[in-house]
Amino acid sequence: MADINHFEYGWITPALSYALSVLGSILGLVCAGRIRTATSTGQKLWWGSLAAWALGGTAIWTMHFMAMLGFAVTGSRIRYDVPITVGSALIAVAAVGIGLAIVGTGRLSAARILGGGLFTGAGVAAMHYTGMAAMRLDGRLLYDNLRVGLSVLIAVVAASVALWLAVTVRKGVAIFASALVMGVAVNGMHFTGMSALSVHLHEDRGELTGAGVGTLLIPIVLLVIFGVVGLVYALLAAPNDDDRAALAYLDARRAQPSTAAAGGPADVTEPDPVGLRARSTLARPGAQFPSRRDHQSR
């Protein structure tokens, strides 16, 4: 049996993997919150896809690969089968997306959370062991069944909690705290599964095929950077409650001339939720800045 080192570079790789899982969880929870306020099926699908990518792609899969950078086997190099590695990423994103669809459609219930958690947890476990199957080294991989079962159980519990948080948590502090917990759960599942692994080296060493860690690292890092930037941009560009209130106010202002022409009251005071009336007054040449006394006299 070969010696296995899960922390070849010390605590750098587990710290980075935890940071990635927390970052992906934060973005995923925020995107999942937008699903609840979406007004159309297209918007729900859009935010659901972004949440699935943030949770499945960043919080789970990239965390897995980052942690694998610190994995080493004494006496053997490690290569990765690229198609299988890409397939493991797709499994993670699809599992989270389907889990969100199960929980996010219809009335929220314990049965929906449990069903979504079972499906998503099984998908996360499949992602992990598919990613392990993508490894190419001079040895045979064996797993302890008890620890494998424990890792699957952790994945199901973590997925159930993550889906419940995705549809219930709204405030910023709660989202951050939930992301910290989710990061612990995701990393706990990964390293529990890794502890189940043992490697028995082959007597005859052959040439290994596949991509090295350095070859895969650059495209994955670029994918993470562009993915996170895209998610942040999508969140910042989406209208919030203040924007929707401003649009409602402008629509009401546009409707005033037609109301006056029809003989209705022309001086109806409309709500001004974001101070657009004061902004429009200041836009006129020679207008004075409104004081607190003028506002109180009204």
Disulfide bonds with the S-S distance in Angstrom:
none
